[in-house]
Amino acid sequence: MRIRPYGKRDARSLTSLIRALADYEKLKPPSPAASKRLLSDIGRRIRVLMAEVDGTCVGYAIYLFTYSSFLARPTLYLEDVFVLPEHRRGGIGGMFFQELHRAASREKCGRMEWVVLDWNTPAHKFYRKLGAKPLDDWITYRLML
């Protein structure tokens, strides 16, 4: 079991895992065009980590950096973290967060942030166990372009 950076050979595994996340979250999966854009943005706009067990990709994390004007430091923003259900509770999630913490430290980030669906109780429990705190006083807005 290991966490490693995405490599071009992982394209099919990554898009398959993203579809599995969409299924888990009861969302429409990315279109082929969106998947193609995502793959071309790796390394330019986003960074990706892959979780591998016995040579098979079983999870991924997509992250990028934003900026906090109040801390005057970057923020590591975690867009997605997903592990196939049959590989959960085996330590992969913790390994992802260790690697993400290292990436944030390398970039001298002041914090890490992410959002989680309100109904995803297992995720809420896991994040609290890591020491993360929900921000009850902030509401996420979205404007589609």
N, C-alpha and C positions, 0 to 999 in steps of 0.2 A: 504494500500500500504506500503510495507516494503522491505528493503534490508537485507538479512541475509546470513550467510555462507552456503555453499553447505552441504547437508547431503546425506548419501547413498540412501535415499528414493527418491532423486532428479535425479537419473541416467537417467531414461526414459525421464523426462522433459528436462534435459540438452542436451541429444543427439538429441532430437526433435528440440530444439531451435538452435542447431548448424546446423542442416540440413536446418532450415529456414534461417539462415544467409547465408549459401552456396547458397541457391536459390536466395536470395536478391542480392548477389554479383556475381551471374551467374557463380558459381564455382561448381566443382564436390564435392558432400558431402563426408565426411570421410567414409571409408569402415567399415564394422563391426569390423574388427581386429583393425583398428585405433581407433575407438570409445572405444573399450575394453582397449587399451593401455592408452588412455586419462583418462578414469575413474580410472585406477590403479595408475596414476601419481598424482592424486589430493591428496594434503597433503604432497607429497614427492617432486615433482618438480614444481607443480603449485598450485595456490590457486584459489578458485572459489567463487563468490558471486552470489546469486540468487535474482531476483526481483519477488515479489509475490503480487498479487492483489486478494483479496477475496479468499485466499487459493490456487490460481492457479499461477504457475510459468509463467511469461510473459517476462523474460529477464535474462541475465547472463553477468558476466564479469569474464574473466580468466586473472590472472596476475602472475608475478614471479619477482624475483629480479636479476638484473645484478649488475655490479660494475663500477663506474667511477674512473679511475686512477687519473684524474685531480682534481676531488673534494675529492677523498679519502673517498667516501661514496657510499652506495648502491643506485641503481636507481630502482624505481618501473617501470617495463615494462608491459604495458597493451597489452596483446595479442589480446583479443576480448572484445568488449562490444556490446551487441545487445539487443534491445527491440522490441517485435513484433510491426509491423506497427500500429495496432489498439490501442496500448497503448502508443504511442509516444506523445510528447507534454503535458504529464501529470505530469512531474516532476521526472520521474524515472531516466532519464539520469543524472540529477543534483544530485539526491540521490546517484547514483553509484559513481560519482566523489567525493562527500563528504566522503563516506566510504573509497574510494581508497586513498584520501588525509590523512585520519586518519591512514590507514595502513602504508602509506609512512612515516608519522610522527613517528609512533611507532618504525619503523625500522631505524629511523634517516636518511632517504634518502635525497639526495641532489636535486633530481628531479624525475619527472615522464615523461615517453616517450611512444609513440605509433605511428603507421603508419595508414594512411587512404588512401583509393583509391582516385585517382585524380578526378574521376567523381562524387564522393559522396558529392555534394554541401551542402545538409542539414547537414551532419556531420561537414564539414569545418566551416559552420556558427555557429553551436553549440559550437565547440571547441574554436573558436575565442571569442565567448560570454563568455566563462569560463575564458578567459585571456591567453589561450594557443597560442603559436606562431609557425607557420610552419618554418621548417629549410630548406630554399631554397638552402643552400650551401652544403648540404649533400645528397648523392645518396645512396640508399639502394641497396646492391648487395646480390645475393643469389647463393649458390652452393648446389645443391641437392646431397645427399649422398645415 
